[in-house]
Amino acid sequence: MTAQQQKDRATLVLAALLAGLATIGPFSIDTYMPSFPAMARTFDATNLELQQTLSAYLLPFAGMMLFHGALTDSFGRRPVILVGLLLFTGASIGCAMAQSLPQLLLFRALQGMCAGTGIVAGRAMIRDIYSGHQAQRVMSMVTMIFGLAPAIAPVLGGWLEVWFGWRSIFFFLALFASALFIACHLRLAESLPLAQRQPFAARPLLLNYLKLFGSLRFGLLSSAIALNFAGFFLYIASAPAVIYNLLRLNENQFAWLFVPGIAGVVIGAFLSGKIVGRISPQRTVRYGYTVMFTAAAFNVVYHSVYPPALPWTVMPVMIYAIGMALTMPSVTLLALDLFPANRGLGASLQSAQQSFFSGLAAGLLSPYLSETALGLAGGMAALLASGCACWFMYARITPGGVAA
């Protein structure tokens, strides 16, 4: 095996591990959705009450994202990942054994608090190891592998629900996290040298937080990513309503929504990796927004006239996801490069905002908009328009344009 082949193999292994860590999020969200009716019967809960199990996970997930990056900048990426996986395993077992809805909400919150370590550390590790076009290629590779998880998760969740009941889904999450712990312990090397670590002390941490929070350009880029993703996640969070109420399908047919959506993510990430170095980031993002606005416009117009139906209700979600995944690597790397010495913290804050907006979409928007297909279409369009406004504001205040 040549040196280049060894390097390519190491890159693929790293991308697979980081993608596996990132999939904890979608597996934690999507796998148990087919079990909503069964869980409602177990806990004598309404759909609105069960919807809060998403918010109970996502809001602590977003809150702890504010700290994961600072921890990785101080103690290294690898230790934080391993501890997070152990804690997630324990929380998943707690969810599986919950005897009441409050207990389930508690353990869902604990899951959320530790599930984000891999996402934050992974993004920072890519920028630690790679630079320039190679960083975007690896980021796109991780996105492609990661994109398969939300397509697999609800299908697997439906099977587990039918065969073993809803509690088996959380035992599966515990086994999945344990397997990742073993793989990372054996194959994941530390990427942040001791000399580059930040002191874990109150004053330096506070100054770093204030530095990033005070950056208008970072805030605009982070907001653009979060709002674009929230437009897509609105459908993910509303999956039970879309599948059961709007499309009149059953618990084994969640793939009708998730497979097209995630296929869009994979296609967009693939295109992003292919055009890197050939097209400027500004033009890449412009193309991505064009695709997203086309999907959102069709979605609103169609559901203003016709009732929800296959494939027209899910096709806009797929096209939107292509545009979203096309823009995300470029915008993410632009945000991380604003503060090279604080990449972990930058990834942490960006991920926290994305998760917080997703939590709001799940807890506040989804319960009301998911009653009609037109409501969901309008919510997607509004979130997209807000994200696009943030991007154009960033482009206007950046000297020399985005390429700078």
C-alpha positions in Angstrom: 0.0 0.0 0.0 1.4 3.4 -1.0 1.7 6.4 1.3 -1.2 8.1 -0.6 -3.4 5.0 -0.2 -2.6 4.9 3.5 -3.5 8.6 3.8 -6.7 8.1 1.9 -7.6 5.1 4.1 -6.9 7.1 7.2 -9.1 9.9 5.9 -12.0 7.5 5.2 -11.7 5.9 8.7 -11.7 9.3 10.3 -14.7 10.4 8.2 -16.6 7.2 9.1 -15.9 7.6 12.9 -16.9 11.3 12.9 -20.0 10.5 10.8 -20.9 7.8 13.3 -20.6 10.2 16.2 -22.8 12.7 14.3 -25.5 10.1 13.7 -26.2 9.8 17.4 -28.3 13.0 17.0 -30.6 11.8 14.2 -30.8 8.3 15.7 -31.9 9.8 19.0 -34.6 11.8 17.3 -35.9 9.7 14.4 -35.7 6.1 15.6 -38.4 6.4 18.2 -40.9 8.5 16.2 -42.8 5.4 14.8 -43.5 4.5 18.4 -45.4 7.6 19.3 -48.8 5.8 19.3 -47.5 2.9 21.4 -45.8 5.3 23.9 -49.0 7.4 24.1 -50.8 4.2 25.2 -48.1 3.3 27.7 -48.1 6.7 29.4 -51.7 7.7 28.7 -50.3 10.8 27.0 -51.5 13.1 24.2 -49.6 13.7 21.0 -48.7 17.2 22.2 -47.2 15.8 25.4 -45.2 13.2 23.5 -44.0 16.0 21.2 -42.2 17.5 24.2 -39.9 14.4 24.3 -38.3 16.0 21.3 -37.9 19.4 23.0 -36.7 17.7 26.2 -33.9 16.3 24.2 -33.1 19.2 21.8 -33.1 22.1 24.3 -30.5 20.5 26.7 -28.7 19.3 23.6 -28.5 23.0 22.4 -27.6 24.3 25.9 -24.7 21.9 26.5 -23.4 22.6 23.0 -22.3 26.0 24.5 -19.8 24.1 26.7 -18.7 21.0 24.7 -16.4 23.1 22.4 -14.7 24.9 25.3 -14.1 21.5 27.0 -12.5 20.1 23.8 -10.4 23.2 23.4 -9.1 22.7 26.9 -8.9 18.9 27.4 -8.6 17.6 23.9 -11.2 16.3 21.4 -10.8 12.5 22.2 -11.5 12.5 26.0 -14.6 14.6 25.7 -16.0 12.3 23.0 -15.4 9.1 25.1 -16.9 10.5 28.2 -19.9 11.8 26.2 -20.5 8.3 24.7 -20.5 6.7 28.2 -23.0 9.1 29.6 -25.2 8.8 26.6 -25.2 5.0 27.0 -26.4 5.3 30.6 -29.1 7.8 29.7 -30.4 5.6 26.9 -30.8 2.7 29.3 -32.7 5.1 31.6 -35.1 5.9 28.8 -35.7 2.3 28.0 -36.6 1.6 31.7 -38.7 4.7 32.3 -42.0 4.0 34.1 -43.7 7.4 33.5 -43.6 10.3 31.1 -41.7 12.6 33.5 -39.0 9.9 33.9 -38.7 9.6 30.2 -38.4 13.4 29.8 -35.7 13.4 32.4 -33.6 10.8 30.7 -34.3 12.3 27.3 -32.8 15.6 28.7 -29.8 13.6 29.9 -29.4 12.1 26.5 -29.4 15.6 24.9 -26.9 17.0 27.4 -24.2 14.5 26.2 -25.2 13.6 22.7 -23.5 16.6 21.1 -19.9 16.0 22.0 -19.2 14.0 18.9 -20.7 16.6 16.5 -18.8 19.5 18.0 -15.5 17.7 18.4 -15.8 16.2 15.0 -16.2 19.5 13.2 -13.2 20.9 15.1 -11.1 17.8 14.3 -11.6 18.2 10.6 -10.3 21.8 10.8 -7.4 20.6 13.1 -6.2 18.1 10.6 -7.2 19.4 7.1 -7.1 22.8 5.5 -8.4 24.5 2.3 -10.3 22.4 -0.2 -9.4 19.1 1.6 -11.3 20.3 4.7 -14.5 20.9 2.6 -14.1 17.5 0.9 -13.8 15.7 4.3 -16.7 17.8 5.7 -18.8 16.8 2.6 -17.8 13.1 3.1 -18.9 13.2 6.7 -22.2 14.8 5.7 -22.8 12.1 3.1 -22.2 9.2 5.5 -24.1 11.0 8.3 -27.0 11.6 5.9 -27.8 7.9 5.7 -28.7 7.8 9.4 -32.1 9.7 9.3 -33.2 7.5 6.4 -32.3 4.3 8.3 -33.4 5.4 11.7 -37.2 5.6 11.3 -37.3 2.4 9.3 -35.2 0.6 11.9 -37.4 2.1 14.6 -40.5 0.8 12.9 -39.1 -2.7 12.8 -38.0 -2.6 16.5 -41.5 -1.2 17.5 -43.3 -4.1 15.7 -40.9 -6.9 16.8 -40.0 -5.9 20.4 -41.9 -2.7 21.5 -40.8 0.9 21.9 -38.4 0.2 24.8 -36.1 -1.8 22.5 -35.4 1.3 20.5 -33.6 2.9 23.5 -31.7 -0.3 24.3 -30.6 -0.2 20.6 -29.3 3.4 21.2 -27.4 2.2 24.2 -25.7 -0.6 22.2 -25.0 1.8 19.3 -23.2 4.3 21.6 -21.3 1.4 23.3 -20.0 0.2 19.9 -19.0 3.8 19.0 -17.1 4.1 22.3 -15.1 0.9 21.5 -14.3 2.1 17.9 -13.2 5.5 19.0 -11.2 4.2 21.8 -9.3 1.9 19.4 -9.1 4.1 16.2 -9.6 7.8 17.0 -6.4 9.7 17.6 -6.2 13.1 19.3 -6.0 16.0 16.9 -5.3 19.0 19.3 -1.7 19.2 20.5 -1.2 20.1 24.2 0.6 23.4 23.1 -2.5 24.6 21.3 -5.0 23.9 24.1 -6.8 26.8 25.9 -6.6 27.2 29.7 -9.7 25.9 31.5 -10.1 28.9 33.7 -13.1 31.3 34.2 -11.5 34.5 32.9 -10.0 33.1 29.6 -13.2 31.1 28.9 -15.4 34.1 29.5 -13.2 36.3 27.2 -13.4 33.7 24.5 -17.1 33.4 24.8 -17.5 37.2 24.6 -15.2 37.4 21.6 -17.3 34.9 19.6 -20.7 36.2 20.8 -19.5 39.7 19.9 -18.7 38.8 16.3 -21.5 39.9 14.0 -20.1 38.0 11.1 -19.9 34.7 13.1 -23.5 35.3 14.3 -24.8 35.9 10.8 -23.1 32.8 9.4 -24.2 30.6 12.4 -27.8 32.0 12.1 -27.9 31.2 8.3 -26.9 27.6 9.0 -29.4 27.2 11.8 -32.3 28.7 10.0 -31.7 26.8 6.8 -31.5 23.6 8.8 -34.6 24.5 10.8 -36.6 24.7 7.6 -35.7 21.1 6.9 -35.9 19.9 10.5 -39.5 21.2 10.7 -40.5 18.3 8.6 -38.4 15.8 10.5 -40.0 16.9 13.8 -43.4 16.8 12.2 -42.9 13.3 10.8 -45.6 11.5 12.9 -48.2 14.2 11.8 -47.0 14.0 8.1 -47.1 10.2 8.0 -50.1 9.4 10.1 -52.4 12.4 9.6 -51.6 14.1 6.3 -50.5 11.1 4.2 -52.5 8.5 6.0 -49.6 6.0 6.2 -48.6 3.5 8.9 -45.6 3.1 11.3 -43.7 1.0 8.7 -43.9 3.8 6.0 -41.9 6.6 7.6 -39.3 5.9 4.8 -41.7 7.8 2.4 -40.6 11.0 4.1 -37.1 10.2 5.4 -35.6 8.5 2.4 -36.2 11.4 0.0 -35.2 14.0 2.6 -31.9 12.2 3.4 -31.3 11.4 -0.3 -31.3 15.2 -0.8 -28.8 15.7 2.0 -26.4 13.0 0.5 -26.8 14.4 -3.1 -26.1 18.0 -1.9 -23.1 17.0 0.1 -21.7 15.0 -2.8 -22.1 18.0 -5.1 -20.4 20.2 -2.5 -17.4 17.9 -2.4 -17.3 17.7 -6.2 -17.3 21.5 -7.0 -14.9 22.6 -4.3 -12.0 24.4 -5.8 -13.9 24.9 -9.1 -16.6 27.3 -7.9 -16.2 30.1 -5.3 -18.0 29.7 -1.9 -20.2 32.7 -2.7 -21.5 31.1 -5.9 -21.9 27.7 -4.2 -24.1 29.2 -1.6 -26.0 31.2 -4.2 -26.7 28.0 -6.1 -27.8 26.3 -2.9 -30.3 29.1 -2.0 -31.7 29.0 -5.5 -32.4 25.3 -5.1 -34.0 25.8 -1.7 -36.2 28.7 -2.8 -37.4 26.7 -5.8 -38.4 23.8 -3.5 -40.1 26.1 -1.0 -42.0 28.0 -3.6 -43.3 24.8 -5.2 -44.3 23.5 -1.8 -46.4 26.5 -0.9 -48.1 26.8 -4.4 -48.9 23.0 -4.6 -50.4 22.8 -1.1 -52.4 26.0 -1.6 -54.3 24.2 -4.4 -54.1 20.4 -3.7 -54.3 18.2 -0.7 -51.2 16.4 0.6 -50.2 13.3 -1.5 -47.3 11.2 -2.6 -44.9 12.1 -4.1 -45.7 15.8 -4.2 -45.6 16.4 -0.5 -42.2 14.9 0.0 -40.5 15.9 -3.2 -40.0 19.6 -2.1 -38.3 18.3 1.1 -35.8 16.4 -1.0 -35.0 19.3 -3.3 -34.7 21.7 -0.3 -32.3 19.3 1.4 -30.1 19.2 -1.7 -29.7 23.0 -1.6 -29.2 23.0 2.2 -26.4 20.4 2.1 -24.8 22.2 -0.8 -24.4 25.4 1.2 -23.7 24.0 4.6 -20.0 22.9 4.3 -18.9 26.3 2.8 -20.8 28.3 5.4 -19.6 26.1 8.3 -15.9 26.4 7.3 -16.2 30.2 6.8 -17.6 30.4 10.4 -14.9 28.2 11.9 -12.1 30.1 10.1 -13.1 33.4 11.7 -11.4 32.1 15.0 -8.7 29.5 14.2 -7.6 29.4 17.9 -11.1 28.6 19.1 -12.4 26.2 16.6 -13.9 23.9 19.2 -15.8 26.8 20.8 -16.8 28.1 17.4 -18.2 24.6 16.4 -19.9 24.5 19.8 -21.7 27.8 19.5 -22.7 27.1 15.9 -24.0 23.7 16.8 -25.8 25.1 19.9 -27.7 27.6 17.8 -28.6 25.1 15.2 -29.9 22.7 17.9 -31.7 25.5 19.7 -33.5 26.6 16.6 -34.4 23.0 15.8 -35.8 22.6 19.3 -38.0 25.7 18.8 -39.1 24.3 15.5 -40.0 21.0 17.1 -41.6 22.4 20.3 -43.2 25.6 19.1 -43.7 25.5 15.4 -44.4 21.8 14.6 -47.4 21.3 17.0 -49.3 24.1 15.3 -48.0 24.1 11.7 -48.2 20.3 11.2 -52.0 20.3 11.3 -51.9 21.2 7.6 -49.5 20.7 4.8 -49.7 24.3 3.8 -48.8 25.4 7.3 -45.6 23.3 7.1 -44.8 24.7 3.7 -45.2 28.2 4.9 -43.0 27.5 7.9 -40.2 26.1 5.7 -40.4 29.2 3.4 -40.3 31.6 6.3 -37.3 30.0 8.0 -35.5 29.8 4.6 -36.1 33.5 3.9 -34.7 34.4 7.4 -31.6 32.3 6.8 -31.0 33.8 3.4 -31.3 37.3 4.8 -28.5 36.5 7.3 -26.2 35.2 4.5 -26.7 38.4 2.4 -26.1 40.6 5.4 -22.8 38.7 6.0 -21.8 39.0 2.4 -22.4 42.8 2.5 -20.3 43.5 5.6 -17.4 41.2 4.6 -14.5 43.1 3.0 -13.6 41.8 -0.4 -16.6 39.5 -0.5 -17.0 35.9 0.7 -13.9 34.7 -1.0 -11.8 36.8 1.4 
